[in-house]
Amino acid sequence: MTRGSKDSLVPLLPELRPGSAPSTSDGGDNKQREASVSSAVFNLSTSIIGAGIMSLPAAVKVLGVVPAFVLVAAAAFLADTSAEYLMRYAGCGGVCSYAATMGEAFGRVGSAVLQICIALTTAGALTVYLDIIGDVLSGSQSADTVHAGVLQEWFGDQWWTTRAVALLVAVIFVILPLVLLRRVDSLRYTSAISVLLAVVFMLISSAMAVYALFQGKTETPRLLPDFDHLSSFLDLFTAVPVIVVAYTFHFNVHPIRAELSKTSDMIVAVRISVVLCSVIYAAIGFFGYLLFGESTMADILSNFDQDTGSPIGSLLNDVVRLSYALHVVLVFPLLFFSLRINIDQLFFPKSKQLESATCRFMLLTAFLLAFIYLSSVLFPSIWTLFQFFGSTTAVCISLIFPAAIVIRCANSDSIWG
C-alpha cells in the first residue's frame, strides 16, 4: 500500500501532547495514568451525549421498547468496535487524527472526503442544537398541536419571543463568546457543567415518569412496534439514523487519545464511555416514552409544556427544559471547534494555523455561525435532520470509514503490529 505524506495531513483538532512528566515510580505513574483515563472518559462522554438524546424517546415510540433497546446495544457495540479499530491502526502508524488515519489508508482524497463528512455532520448537529434551543425558548408545532416555549409561558406572545429573534439573541450574546475561544482546552469547565446538566435532565425526567406511573397517569409502553399505525414497514427504519447519530464521536477520539500514554488506555476509556452513555440513552428513551406515551414528539423537550401530574410540575418542566438547553449551549462550542477546523483545512490547507490568523478566524467564525443560524430557522424539525445526516455522513464516520480502513489494510502488519 502506498502511504500518503503525513506532513500533508493536518489533525482535526490541535494536537494534544501526552503527559511529558517522567515516571519516577510505579505508584506515581499509575496515578497519572488513572487520572488521564478518567479525564478521557469524561471528555468522550461529553462528545457522545448530544442532541441525539432528545429524539430517543420518539425512536422508542416508533420501534417499541425491546427493538429500541436492542438497537441501542447494537449501535453501542459497533461504535466501540470501530473506535477500537481506529485506535489500533493509529497507535501503530503514529498518526494523530482521524483524517490522518484515512490519509494513511486512502491518501489525501480519503482524508478530504472524511473532512467533508465531518463538516456536514457537525454542521447538521449544530443546526439541531439551535433547533432545540429554539423549541425550549419559543416552542414548536406538531400537526395541529402547538407546544409553547418558556418565553411565551412567562411573557406571552411578543415579537421578541418569536423563534427567529430569540435564537438570534442567544447566538449573539451567549454562543458567540464561547465559540470565539481559540483553544479547546478553554472549554473543559463548560464540558463538566454540560455533563452534569445532562445527568440532571435524566434524573428529573425519570423521577417524573416514575411518579406519574404510581399515580396511574401513564400508558402501558409498547414492547414491540405497532404495525397497525405504521403507514409502511419502512417507517421502522426512520429511527435507526437517530441512534447512529447518538454514537457518532469518532472524530474526537484521536485528540483525546493523545493525552494518554497507551492506546490500550484509550480503548478502555472508549468502552467505559460507550457503556455509560448507553445507560443514559436507554433510561431517557424508556422513561421519556413512559411519561408521554404516544404523544411523544421528536424533540421531547417540547412535551415538557404539559402538566405531568407532579405537584411542582410547572417548575420541574421549566427546570428540565432549561437545564438541557443550557447543556446544548455548552456543548455547542466543542462541535463548532471541529467544524471550523475542518472547513479551514479544506479551503486553506497551506495557510498558517487558524488560531494565529485572527482575520481568517473571525471571518470563518462569523460565516459559519450565521449559516447555522439561518439553517435552524429554515429547518426547525430535528427528526428530519437526524434522518438525513444519520443515514449519510454520520454512518460513514462511525461505521463505513473505519471498516474501509480495516479492509484496505487487512494484509498490512501496521494495523495489528
C-alpha positions as CSV (number, residue, x, y, z in Angstrom):
1,M,0.0,0.0,0.0
2,T,1.3,3.4,-0.9
3,R,1.1,5.8,2.1
4,G,0.4,9.5,1.7
5,S,2.6,12.1,3.1
6,K,2.0,12.5,6.8
7,D,3.0,16.2,6.6
8,S,0.1,17.0,4.4
9,L,-2.4,15.6,6.8
10,V,-3.5,18.0,9.4
11,P,-5.2,16.9,12.6
12,L,-8.9,17.7,13.0
13,L,-8.2,19.3,16.4
14,P,-5.0,20.7,17.8
15,E,-2.5,18.0,18.7
16,L,-2.6,17.3,22.5
17,R,0.7,16.0,23.7
18,P,0.8,13.2,26.1
19,G,1.9,14.0,29.6
20,S,5.6,14.5,29.4
21,A,6.4,14.2,33.0
22,P,8.8,11.3,33.5
23,S,7.8,8.3,35.5
24,T,9.6,8.4,38.8
25,S,7.9,5.3,40.4
26,D,5.3,2.8,39.6
27,G,2.9,4.4,42.0
28,G,3.2,7.9,40.7
29,D,2.9,6.7,37.1
30,N,-0.2,4.7,37.8
31,K,-1.9,7.6,39.5
32,Q,-1.1,9.8,36.5
33,R,-2.5,7.2,34.1
34,E,-5.6,6.7,36.2
35,A,-6.4,10.4,36.2
36,S,-5.8,10.5,32.4
37,V,-8.1,7.6,31.8
38,S,-10.8,9.3,33.9
39,S,-10.4,12.5,32.1
40,A,-10.6,10.7,28.7
41,V,-13.9,9.0,29.9
42,F,-15.3,12.4,30.8
43,N,-14.3,14.1,27.6
44,L,-15.6,11.2,25.5
45,S,-18.9,11.2,27.3
46,T,-19.2,14.9,26.6
47,S,-18.6,14.2,22.9
48,I,-21.1,11.3,22.8
49,I,-24.0,12.9,24.7
50,G,-25.5,15.5,22.4
51,A,-28.7,16.4,20.7
52,G,-29.5,12.8,19.7
53,I,-30.7,12.1,23.2
54,M,-33.7,14.3,22.6
55,S,-35.1,12.0,19.9
56,L,-34.5,8.7,21.6
57,P,-38.0,8.6,23.3
58,A,-39.5,9.2,19.8
59,A,-37.4,6.3,18.5
60,V,-38.7,4.1,21.3
61,K,-42.2,5.1,20.3
62,V,-41.6,4.0,16.7
63,L,-39.8,0.8,17.4
64,G,-41.2,-0.3,20.7
65,V,-39.1,-0.8,23.9
66,V,-37.5,-4.2,23.1
67,P,-36.3,-3.4,19.5
68,A,-35.1,0.1,20.6
69,F,-33.0,-1.3,23.4
70,V,-31.6,-4.0,21.0
71,L,-30.7,-1.3,18.5
72,V,-29.1,0.9,21.2
73,A,-27.0,-2.1,22.3
74,A,-26.0,-2.9,18.7
75,A,-25.1,0.7,17.9
76,A,-23.0,0.9,21.1
77,F,-21.2,-2.4,20.2
78,L,-20.4,-1.2,16.6
79,A,-19.3,2.2,17.8
80,D,-16.9,0.7,20.4
81,T,-15.6,-1.8,17.8
82,S,-15.0,0.8,15.1
83,A,-13.3,3.2,17.6
84,E,-11.0,0.3,18.7
85,Y,-10.0,-0.4,15.1
86,L,-9.2,3.3,14.6
87,M,-7.1,3.3,17.8
88,R,-5.2,0.1,16.9
89,Y,-4.3,1.5,13.5
90,A,-3.4,5.0,14.6
91,G,-1.4,3.7,17.6
92,C,0.9,1.7,15.4
93,G,1.0,4.1,12.4
94,G,1.9,7.1,14.5
95,V,-0.9,9.2,13.1
96,C,-2.6,11.8,15.3
97,S,-6.1,12.3,13.8
98,Y,-8.9,10.5,12.1
99,A,-8.1,12.4,8.9
100,A,-4.5,11.3,9.1
101,T,-5.6,7.7,9.6
102,M,-7.8,7.9,6.5
103,G,-4.9,9.6,4.7
104,E,-2.6,6.7,5.6
105,A,-5.1,4.3,4.0
106,F,-6.5,6.2,1.1
107,G,-4.2,9.2,0.6
108,R,-5.2,12.9,0.5
109,V,-8.5,12.2,-1.2
110,G,-9.6,9.9,1.6
111,S,-8.6,12.5,4.2
112,A,-10.6,15.2,2.3
113,V,-13.7,13.0,1.9
114,L,-13.7,12.3,5.7
115,Q,-13.3,16.0,6.5
116,I,-16.2,16.9,4.3
117,C,-18.4,14.3,6.0
118,I,-17.3,15.6,9.4
119,A,-18.0,19.2,8.4
120,L,-21.5,18.2,7.1
121,T,-22.3,16.1,10.2
122,T,-21.1,18.7,12.7
123,A,-23.0,21.5,10.8
124,G,-26.1,19.4,10.9
125,A,-25.7,18.6,14.6
126,L,-25.1,22.3,15.4
127,T,-28.3,23.2,13.5
128,V,-30.1,20.6,15.6
129,Y,-28.7,22.2,18.7
130,L,-30.1,25.6,17.8
131,D,-33.4,23.9,16.9
132,I,-33.5,22.5,20.4
133,I,-32.8,25.9,22.0
134,G,-35.5,27.4,19.8
135,D,-38.0,24.8,20.9
136,V,-37.3,25.5,24.5
137,L,-37.4,29.3,24.2
138,S,-40.2,29.8,21.6
139,G,-42.0,26.4,21.4
140,S,-42.8,24.2,18.4
141,Q,-45.7,22.9,16.4
142,S,-46.5,19.3,15.5
143,A,-49.5,18.8,13.2
144,D,-52.3,20.6,15.0
145,T,-50.6,20.7,18.4
146,V,-48.8,23.8,19.5
147,H,-46.2,23.5,22.3
148,A,-45.4,26.8,24.0
149,G,-41.8,27.7,24.9
150,V,-40.7,29.1,28.2
151,L,-40.7,32.7,26.9
152,Q,-44.3,32.5,25.8
153,E,-45.3,30.9,29.1
154,W,-43.5,33.7,31.1
155,F,-44.2,36.8,28.9
156,G,-46.9,35.8,26.5
157,D,-46.7,36.2,22.7
158,Q,-44.3,39.1,21.9
159,W,-42.3,40.0,18.9
160,W,-39.1,39.3,20.8
161,T,-40.3,35.8,21.9
162,T,-40.6,34.6,18.3
163,R,-38.2,31.8,17.3
164,A,-36.0,33.9,15.0
165,V,-35.5,36.7,17.4
166,A,-34.9,34.6,20.5
167,L,-32.4,32.4,18.7
168,L,-30.6,35.5,17.3
169,V,-30.2,36.9,20.8
170,A,-29.0,33.6,22.2
171,V,-26.4,33.2,19.3
172,I,-25.0,36.7,19.7
173,F,-24.9,37.1,23.4
174,V,-24.4,33.5,24.7
175,I,-23.0,31.3,22.0
176,L,-20.7,33.7,20.2
177,P,-18.4,34.5,23.2
178,L,-17.9,30.7,23.6
179,V,-17.1,29.9,20.0
180,L,-14.6,32.8,19.9
181,L,-12.3,30.8,22.3
182,R,-9.4,29.6,20.2
183,R,-8.3,26.6,22.3
184,V,-10.5,23.6,23.0
185,D,-8.7,23.3,26.4
186,S,-10.6,26.5,27.4
187,L,-13.9,24.6,27.3
188,R,-13.0,22.0,29.9
189,Y,-15.1,23.6,32.6
190,T,-18.1,24.2,30.4
191,S,-17.9,20.5,29.4
192,A,-18.0,19.4,33.1
193,I,-21.1,21.5,33.6
194,S,-22.7,20.2,30.4
195,V,-22.4,16.6,31.5
196,L,-23.8,17.4,35.0
197,L,-26.8,19.1,33.3
198,A,-27.4,16.1,31.1
199,V,-27.5,13.9,34.3
200,V,-29.9,16.3,36.0
201,F,-32.2,16.1,32.9
202,M,-32.1,12.3,33.1
203,L,-32.8,12.1,36.8
204,I,-35.6,14.6,36.8
205,S,-37.4,13.2,33.8
206,S,-37.0,9.6,35.2
207,A,-38.4,10.7,38.5
208,M,-41.3,12.4,36.9
209,A,-42.1,9.3,34.9
210,V,-42.0,7.1,38.0
211,Y,-44.2,9.5,39.9
212,A,-46.7,9.5,37.0
213,L,-46.6,5.7,36.9
214,F,-47.5,5.4,40.5
215,Q,-50.3,7.9,40.0
216,G,-51.7,5.8,37.2
217,K,-51.3,8.6,34.6
218,T,-49.1,6.8,32.2
219,E,-49.9,4.5,29.3
220,T,-48.6,0.9,29.1
221,P,-45.4,1.1,27.0
222,R,-45.4,-1.0,23.8
223,L,-42.7,-3.6,23.8
224,L,-42.9,-4.1,20.0
225,P,-43.8,-1.9,17.0
226,D,-47.5,-1.1,16.3
227,F,-47.8,-2.2,12.7
228,D,-51.4,-1.1,12.6
229,H,-50.5,2.5,12.9
230,L,-47.5,2.5,10.6
231,S,-48.0,3.7,7.0
232,S,-45.2,1.4,5.9
233,F,-42.8,-1.2,7.3
234,L,-40.0,1.1,6.2
235,D,-41.1,3.6,8.8
236,L,-39.3,1.5,11.4
237,F,-36.0,2.3,9.8
238,T,-36.5,6.1,10.3
239,A,-35.4,5.5,13.9
240,V,-32.1,3.9,13.0
241,P,-30.3,7.2,11.9
242,V,-31.3,8.8,15.2
243,I,-29.4,6.2,17.2
244,V,-26.5,6.2,14.7
245,V,-26.1,10.0,15.2
246,A,-26.2,9.4,19.0
247,Y,-23.0,7.4,18.8
248,T,-21.0,9.5,16.3
249,F,-18.0,10.7,18.3
250,H,-15.1,9.2,16.3
251,F,-13.6,12.5,15.1
252,N,-12.8,13.4,18.7
253,V,-11.2,10.1,19.6
254,H,-7.7,10.8,18.4
255,P,-7.1,14.2,20.1
256,I,-8.3,12.7,23.4
257,R,-6.2,9.6,22.9
258,A,-3.1,11.9,22.5
259,E,-3.4,12.8,26.3
260,L,-2.9,9.1,27.3
261,S,0.3,7.1,27.5
262,K,-1.1,3.9,25.9
263,T,-3.6,3.1,23.2
264,S,-5.0,0.3,25.4
265,D,-5.9,3.0,28.0
266,M,-7.9,4.8,25.3
267,I,-9.7,1.6,24.3
268,V,-10.8,1.1,27.9
269,A,-11.9,4.8,28.1
270,V,-14.0,4.4,25.0
271,R,-15.6,1.2,26.3
272,I,-16.5,2.8,29.6
273,S,-17.8,6.0,27.9
274,V,-20.0,4.0,25.5
275,V,-21.5,1.8,28.3
276,L,-22.1,4.9,30.4
277,C,-23.8,6.8,27.6
278,S,-25.8,3.7,26.6
279,V,-27.3,3.5,30.1
280,I,-28.2,7.2,29.9
281,Y,-29.7,6.7,26.4
282,A,-31.7,3.7,27.5
283,A,-33.0,5.5,30.6
284,I,-34.1,8.6,28.8
285,G,-35.6,6.7,25.9
286,F,-37.6,4.5,28.1
287,F,-38.7,7.0,30.8
288,G,-39.4,9.7,28.2
289,Y,-41.7,7.3,26.3
290,L,-43.3,6.1,29.5
291,L,-44.0,9.7,30.6
292,F,-45.6,10.9,27.3
293,G,-46.7,7.7,25.6
294,E,-47.9,8.1,22.0
295,S,-47.8,11.9,22.3
296,T,-44.0,11.8,22.5
297,M,-42.6,14.3,20.0
298,A,-39.3,14.2,18.0
299,D,-37.8,16.7,20.4
300,I,-39.1,15.5,23.8
301,L,-38.3,18.9,25.4
302,S,-41.4,20.2,23.6
303,N,-43.5,17.8,25.6
304,F,-42.5,19.4,28.8
305,D,-45.0,22.2,28.5
306,Q,-47.7,19.8,29.9
307,D,-48.8,19.0,33.4
308,T,-47.2,15.6,34.1
309,G,-49.0,15.1,37.4
310,S,-46.2,16.3,39.6
311,P,-47.1,18.7,42.5
312,I,-44.5,21.0,41.2
313,G,-45.0,20.1,37.6
314,S,-44.7,23.6,36.1
315,L,-41.4,24.2,37.9
316,L,-39.9,20.8,37.0
317,N,-41.0,21.3,33.4
318,D,-39.1,24.5,33.2
319,V,-36.0,23.1,35.0
320,V,-35.9,20.1,32.6
321,R,-36.2,22.2,29.5
322,L,-33.8,25.0,30.6
323,S,-31.2,22.5,32.0
324,Y,-30.9,20.6,28.8
325,A,-31.0,23.8,26.7
326,L,-28.1,25.1,28.7
327,H,-26.3,21.7,28.2
328,V,-26.7,22.1,24.5
329,V,-25.3,25.7,24.7
330,L,-22.2,24.5,26.5
331,V,-21.6,21.5,24.1
332,F,-22.1,23.7,21.0
333,P,-18.6,25.2,21.1
334,L,-17.0,21.8,21.1
335,L,-18.6,20.7,17.8
336,F,-18.2,24.2,16.4
337,F,-14.5,24.0,17.0
338,S,-14.3,20.8,15.0
339,L,-16.4,22.2,12.2
340,R,-14.3,25.4,12.0
341,I,-11.0,23.5,11.9
342,N,-12.2,21.1,9.1
343,I,-13.6,23.9,6.9
344,D,-10.3,25.8,7.3
345,Q,-8.2,22.8,6.4
346,L,-10.4,22.1,3.4
347,F,-10.2,25.6,1.9
348,F,-6.9,26.9,3.3
349,P,-4.7,23.8,3.6
350,K,-1.4,25.7,3.2
351,S,-2.2,28.7,5.3
352,K,-0.8,29.2,8.8
353,Q,-2.7,27.8,11.8
354,L,-6.2,29.2,12.2
355,E,-5.7,30.1,15.9
356,S,-2.9,32.5,14.9
357,A,-4.7,34.0,11.9
358,T,-7.1,36.5,13.6
359,C,-8.8,37.9,10.5
360,R,-9.5,34.4,9.0
361,F,-10.5,33.1,12.4
362,M,-13.1,35.9,12.9
363,L,-14.5,35.8,9.3
364,L,-14.8,32.0,9.3
365,T,-16.5,32.0,12.7
366,A,-19.0,34.7,11.7
367,F,-19.8,33.0,8.4
368,L,-20.3,29.5,9.9
369,L,-22.4,30.8,12.9
370,A,-24.6,32.8,10.5
371,F,-25.1,29.8,8.2
372,I,-26.0,27.5,11.2
373,Y,-28.5,30.2,12.5
374,L,-30.2,30.5,9.1
375,S,-30.3,26.7,8.7
376,S,-32.0,26.4,12.1
377,V,-34.7,29.0,11.2
378,L,-35.3,27.2,7.8
379,F,-35.2,23.6,9.2
380,P,-36.9,23.6,12.6
381,S,-37.5,19.8,12.6
382,I,-34.7,17.8,14.4
383,W,-36.2,14.5,13.3
384,T,-35.8,15.3,9.6
385,L,-32.2,16.4,10.2
386,F,-31.4,13.3,12.2
387,Q,-32.8,11.1,9.5
388,F,-30.7,12.8,6.8
389,F,-27.3,13.0,8.5
390,G,-27.8,9.8,10.4
391,S,-28.3,7.8,7.2
392,T,-25.5,9.5,5.2
393,T,-22.4,11.3,6.7
394,A,-22.8,10.1,10.3
395,V,-22.9,6.4,9.3
396,C,-19.8,7.0,7.1
397,I,-17.9,8.5,10.0
398,S,-18.8,5.9,12.6
399,L,-19.1,2.7,10.6
400,I,-18.2,2.7,6.9
401,F,-14.9,4.6,7.0
402,P,-13.4,2.5,10.0
403,A,-14.5,-0.7,8.2
404,A,-12.9,0.6,5.0
405,I,-9.6,1.3,6.7
406,V,-9.5,-2.2,8.1
407,I,-10.4,-3.8,4.8
408,R,-7.9,-1.6,3.0
409,C,-5.1,-2.6,5.3
410,A,-6.2,-6.2,6.1
411,N,-2.8,-7.5,4.9
412,S,-0.7,-4.8,6.5
413,D,1.1,-5.6,9.7
414,S,0.8,-1.9,10.7
415,I,-2.7,-2.5,11.9
416,W,-2.1,-5.1,14.4
417,G,1.7,-4.6,14.7
